[in-house]
């Protein structure tokens, strides 16, 4: 069983080009399933002996531990994918996980922020202009904060301007940017590349960030990541978690009630394009969705907005 899981993970890594995040999730979910099947002192069952009843017991075990339905659904999807691989490789005759129902999930409509709200928010992320820093001295705390505000503004502008996933933003390299044509080469899920435009506001923010980036790299010296676009104060590539913290920090400054995270800006990018008449297929390409049904979630937000306008404005609503 353990050997089969290793083969499956290697298949995802080498054939499917799964992202590191996806691989970690599959590895964690399947390891938890194996631990349930073979607790300490118990021998793991043979792969062909794993029935749909055992998988249901595992799902019930997760329910008993009050795991979110979305997490349970993800773990079940990992088990299904593993057994689908095992069937294709001739390890088992049938996929027992197909007989186990996925927990019903509530349909969630993404939180929506108006274009006016986001414009006000982004325009409010500013820092006082600084002259060039001498390489002989370190900036004080106030200057360091102003430097990072310029970086943060560029991050937020780029997330909204190009509709990027946070992992796509942190993975950006200088070589991926065409500053003249305002285009990005983005490496999305499954290592799929796409070309995405970005706007003049994001370019202005990037120009303001350039001397900041240079100052950070001068300080970092050989430890710096000279390829990455967005750097932390140590000169290494920013992580997705750091970007989420940055966004929440500014959201609290402007409106403590905002539930704002990096994906909120991606949702806003798509919804605002759709509201202004962009074609759904074009939005699908810009977002890098493999399925149009994923993109169609944004139509739910627009329809909800239309209904709210109708209820407020129509005399016989």
N, C-alpha and C positions, 0 to 999 in steps of 0.2 A: 504494500500500500504506500509506504513512504517513498519507495523507489519510483512508483508511478507518479506520485505528486511531483517529484524532482524532474521527471521527464516532461511533465506538463508545463512546469514553470520554465524549463529550458526552451520548450516549444514557443511559449509566449514571448520569451526574450529574443530568441534568434530568428523565428519565422514570422511571428505576428508583430514584431517591433513594438511591443507594449511599453508604455512609459514606466519609469521607475516607480511612480505613485501607484499605478495599476498593479505592478508586480508585487509591491509591498502589501497591498490589500489582499490579493489572491493568496500570497504566501501566509499571511496572518490568518485569514479566514479558514484556509484548509488545515493549517496547523491546529487551530482551535477544534475543528471537526475531528482530526486525528486524536487529539487529546481526549475528546469525549468518548470516542470509540475504544480507546486503549488507555484508561487511567492507570496510575502506578500499580504494578503487580498483575495487570491484565494484558494478555497477548492480543494484539490488533487482529481483527478478522481479515480473512483473505478478501481481496478486492471484489471478487465475484459473489462473496457472501454478504456484501453490504446491500440491504434491501431498502425499499421505500419506507418501511416501518421504522428502521433504524434512523433514517434521515428525519422522519417525523418526530421521533423521540428527541433528536437534537434540536429541532425547531421548538418543540415544547420546552426543552431545557432553557433555551434562550428567552422564551416568553416568561418563564418562571423567574428569570433573573432580571426582568423588567427592561430588556433591551428594546430600543426603538424599532418600530416596524420597518423603517427604511434600512436599518442596519441588518435586520434579520433577512430582508429581501435580498440585500447585497450578498450575504453569506450563502444563501440558497442559490443565487445566480452563479457564484463561484463553484459550488458543488456540481451544479448542472453542467457548467462548461468543462469541468474536470472529467466528468463521466462521459460527456460527448466526445472528448478527446480519447478516452479509454476505449469507447466503442469503435471509433475510427481506427485505432491502433490494434484492434483485435484482442484487447485485454479482457473485455467483458462482452456479453451478447447484447445487453440492453442497458439503457440509462434509467436507473431507479429514481433519480431525482425528478424525472418528468412527471411522475405520479404524485408529486407533492405540490400542493397549491401554494402560490406566492401570497403572503399576507397582503390584504387590501390596504393601499396607501391613499391618504387624503390627497386630492389634487390641490397642489399649491400654486397660487398665482403669485409671481414675483412682486415684491414691493416696487412701487413706481414713484419716481421723482420727476417732476416736470422739468422741461428744458430751462425754464426761467429759474427754478430753484438751483439746478446744477450750475448754470452760468454764474449766479450769485455766489455759490459755494466756491467754484474754481477761481473766480476773479478775486475772491477774498483771501486766497492762499498766496500771500505776497511777503517779500522781505525787503528791507531797506537796501538800496544799492551799496555795494562795497567796492573799494578800490582794490587793485591787485595786492595780494598778500606777499610779503617778503618771505623767501625761503629760509631766512635766518631766524625767524621767530614763529612760534606756534600761535594760532588764533586763540583769543580768550573765549570764554563760554558763550558770550553774547554773539560774537562773530561766528563761532562754530554753529550756533543755532540758526543764524541767518543763512549760512552756507547750506545747511541741510534743508531749510525751507525752499530754497531754489531747486534742490534735487526733488523734494517731495512734490512741488508744483508740477515738475516735468513728469513725474510718475503718474499723478492723477490725471493730467491732461492726456497722456498717452493711453491710459486705460480707457478713457471715455472716447477719445478721438478715433481709436482703431478697434474698439470692442474686443480687446485682448483678454484671454484668460490670464490669471495672475502668474501662472507658471510660464506662459509665453512671454510675458513682460520681463520676468526675472531671467529668462533664458536668452534675451536679446543680446547680440554682439554688435560691435561697431560695423562689422562687415555685412550685417543684415540690413543696414539702413542706407537708403538712397536719399540723402538730404536735399539734393537738387530737385528731384521729382516728388519728394515727400511720400516715399513708398517704403514699406517694410517687408522683408522676407521672414515669415513667421513659421516656426516649427511647432505644429499642433499635436493633438492626440494621435498616437500611433505613428509618430514621426512623419506626419503628413505636412508637406510644405504648402503654403499659400502666400499670395502677395496681397497686401492690405495697404490702402492709402491712409494717410493721416493729415490733419489740417494745419493751417497756419498758426493757430493758437498753440498747438502742441510744439510746432517748430520753434516758435518764439521762446517757449519754456525750455526747450532743449538748448537753445543758444545761451540762455541765461545760466543753465546748468554746466555748460562746458568748462568755464574756469573753475567751478567748484570741483568737478571731477578731476581736473588737472591738479588742483591743490591737494585733494585727497590722495592721489597717486604719488605725488611728490613726498608726502608724509609717509606713505606705506613703503616706498622704494621697491625693493625686490619682492616684497610680500604681496604687492598689488596685483589685481586681475586686470590686465591692460586690454583684454578683449571685451569684457562685460560693459554694457552701457550703464547700468545702475549699480552703484557701489554703496556699501555701508561705510561708516567712518573709519574702519580698519583698512579699507581699500579692496575688500573682497566682495564677491557678488552678493547682492541682497537675496534673502530667502522669501518665499511666499508668505511665511508667517510674519516677517518683518513688514512687508507691504501692507498686510491686513492691520497690523498695529498702527502703522502710519495713518492709514485711512480713518480708523476709529478715533485716533487722536484729534484729527481736524474736524471730524463729524461732531465730536463732543463740544468743540470750541464754538461751532456754529449753531447746532441744534441738538440738545441733549437727547431728544426723543427719536432722532434718526437711527434706524437700524441699517447702517451703511457699511458695506464690505466690498472687496474688489469686484465680486460678481455683480453687485448692484449696478456698477458703471457699465458693465457689459450688457446687462438687461436694458439699461437706459439707452445705450447706443442703438440697440436693435429696435426698441420700441419707438424712439424718436424718429428713426429712419422710416419705419412703417407708417407712423402717423403722418409724416410729410409726403407719403406717396411712393416710397421705394418699393420695388418688386420683391416679393418674398423669396424668390429664387436667388436674387442678387444678395439679399441679406444672408441667406444660407451660405453662399460662397464666402462672404466677408467674415462670417463667424466661424467657418470651417466645420459646419455640421455635416455629418455624413448622411443624415436623414432629414427630410423636409419636415417630418412630424415634430422633431425637436424644435425647429425654428418656429413652427406654428403656435407654440406656447405663447409667443409674444402677441399673437392676434387676440388672445384672451384678455390681455391687459388693455389693448386698444378698444376692444368691444366694451369692457367694463367702464372705461373712461367715457365712451359714447353714451352708454346708458345713464351714467351719472349726469352728464350734460343734459340729456333728454329729460330726466326726472326733474332737474332744476329749472329748465327753460321752457318746456312745452306746457301750454296752458291747460291741457287736458291729460297730463301724464298721471 
